[in-house]
């Protein structure tokens, strides 16, 4: 009788472990497209991702680089002070998007050009995403104390 209880307990533990591993695997598989890693322009220039990888890039819109083509296509350079990456975006930009302003874009790097599917800009005069601040501080371009980029 004792051996039967012990064997049943082991079976239940093994079944629970298998169910946990299976559910964790299914959750990871379902989230694979929803996870977008942030990369600063210096990292993208140094180690370009595959053209099929969706990721987020962020930094400052380089002064003098914003070009509005005929239609809704916009071209600009995003920089963190260490490298600049060309970006194209077709659509309507956020109201506070502009040169010298912080931005985060989601998309893919194709032939050295980041093709954005979504552009986010700061939502007020003081805010900049934490990921962008960290990338700019790592390049020595940004001082968080006064919030102004260094020249």
Secondary structure as UniProt FT lines:
FT   HELIX           2..31
FT   TURN            32..34
FT   STRAND          37..40
FT   HELIX           41..46
FT   TURN            51..52
FT   STRAND          55..61
FT   TURN            63..64
FT   STRAND          67..68
FT   STRAND          73..79
FT   STRAND          84..90
FT   TURN            95..96
FT   TURN            99..100
FT   STRAND          102..110
FT   TURN            111..112
FT   STRAND          113..121
FT   HELIX           130..138
FT   TURN            139..140
FT   TURN            144..146
//
